[in-house]
Amino acid sequence: MQLKKDILKSNKAQFDSAHCDCHPERIRPDHSIGSRRVMNTGVMLLFITLFLFAGTTQAQRIKATASLDSANILIGDQVKLFLEIDHPKDVNVQFPAVPDTINSLIEVISRSGVDTFELDDEKLMKQIQAYTITSFDSGSYRIPPYWFKIDVDGTIDSIPSNGVTLNVYTMEIDTTKGPTDIKMPYDAPLTLKEVTPYILGVILIGAIIFFLLYSIKRKKNNKPIFARPAKPKEPAHIIALRELDRIKTEKVWQQGKTKQYYSELTDTLREYIEDRFGIRALEQTTDETIESFRVQKSLINEKHFSNLTQLLQLADLVKFAKYQPLPDDDNLSLVNAYFFVNDTKKEEQKKADSKDADKGDNDENIEEVEIK
């Protein structure tokens, strides 16, 4: 009996010892796991608070505004509606889509692009879009706020503008007055473009009249309409005298070529007259040339006029009437041609020739002295 009791005590002691060694954590619970969980939750709340605070700070720096350049207009007048937004440079903004009709009574005529400006604060910028609007019904119309979409560090949000009111008025009518007649249209002032054709027409007509009068006067004086430029050639009398010398040397009148002789003689004189006096003798008849000298009496004296008239008329008889002049007439015509050229050449040429003649006489006297 006593042995049985001892065995039971021994088994109980072993059981208690084994139970205590196998499950120590159940006897002493650990509180460190709960502390770590509380710490992680606090850190997450701190990050969320900082994120929301940063977003709120960015949102406070964004401002959307709607405005009109005039809140009061007459029917049909046009006014500008401005939508603008101030925001940091790192924020992306999408402008609202404004329809072609606002409140079914305000029409959008045109819209501009989005203009961007930098503000004094280097981190901020302003964006503006303008709309031209009008209305054809009188009244007071409320333009609602427009929402701008913003992207703040990947977070999409919207911010509204303010609303504005447009007042549209009609023309005031004085009902105390009766109906009035339709007013005539105002005369628009003439522009330079309209007057220019008339000015040019007057100038053109004036130029034509001047040209006609000038032409008549030149023709009356037997002068060409357009003055010929000065010819860079020898003096007229030098050319004429050389031709007369050639005619004198050839003596074609002694060969029975009387018509050729008088043709060459008168052609030489006519060319001299044209170059010396400006009379178109080569294109004129004898009568026209004589008349030209008769009108301009100061050109030659009576003696030269008479000799020239006689020579030209005699040449016409020989060339056109087959007249046979006497030998003395042939010689006299050549002599008269020489006298006419020498006596009518320009004064400066006469003086130069006179000096040359005096020099020649002196040279001859010197030679005579030496010969003696």
Secondary structure, 3 states (H helix, E strand, C coil): CHHHHHHHHHHHHHHHHHHHHHCCCCCCCCCHHHHHHHHHHHHHHHHHHHHHHHHHHHHHCCEEEEEECCCEEECCCEEEEEEEEEEECCCEEECCCCCCEECCCEEEEEECCCEEEECCCCCEEEEEEEEEEECCCCEEEEECCCEEEEEECCEEEEEECCCEEEEEECCCCCCCCCCCCCCCCCCCCCCHHHHHHHHHHHHHHHHHHHHHHHHHHHHHCCCCCCCCCCCCCCCHHHHHHHHHHHHHHHCHHHHCCHHHHHHHHHHHHHHHHHHHHCCCCCCCCHHHHHHHHHHCCCCCCHHHHHHHHHHHHHHHHHHHCCCCCCHHHHHHHHHHHHHHHHHHCCHHHHHHHHHHHHHHHHHHHHHHHHHC
